[in-house]
Amino acid sequence: QVQLVESGGGLVQPGGSLRLSCAGSGRTFSSWVMGWFRQAPGKEREFVSAADWNPTNTPYADSVKGRFTISRDNAKNTVYLQMNSLKPEDTGVYYCAAAPSIQRITSKPPLVSYWGKGTLVTVSS
C-alpha cells in the first residue's frame, strides 16, 4: 500500500512559478514510477510528467515541455514538480500518481496503482 499526499498548490500570477511536492509512504517508494497528472475544470484528467526511479526516463506532456521539471528524492520518499512560466491554462487540480512502469503511467487510460487527493493550482492575475 502506498499513500500519496500532495502539497504546494496555490494562486500564482501568469509567468510565475510554483513547486509541487508529493510525499509517499512505504519502503518501496523508489521502486515505483512516480508521476503528475492534472485536471482542469470541465476537462478530463491529463498526463503531465513522470519519472522512473533513477530517474533516467522523464516524459513530459508537450504543453509543459521546457517549463516544468520533475524530480524525485527517494531518500525522502518525495517527488517534485517545478513549474515555471505558468499560464492560465495550467490551472487545475494536480494529482500525484504511482505506477509500475513508464509505459503504464503514460498509457491511455493511465494504468495507475495509487493516486493522491490532489492540490489546486490557480494561475490568474
Secondary structure, DSSP 8 states (H G I E B T S, - for coil): ---EEEE--EEE-TT--EEEEEEE-STTGGGSEEEEEEE-TTS--EEEEEE-SSS----B-TTTTTTEEEEEEGGGTEEEEEE-S--GGG-EEEEEEEES-HHHHTSSS---SEE---EEEEE--
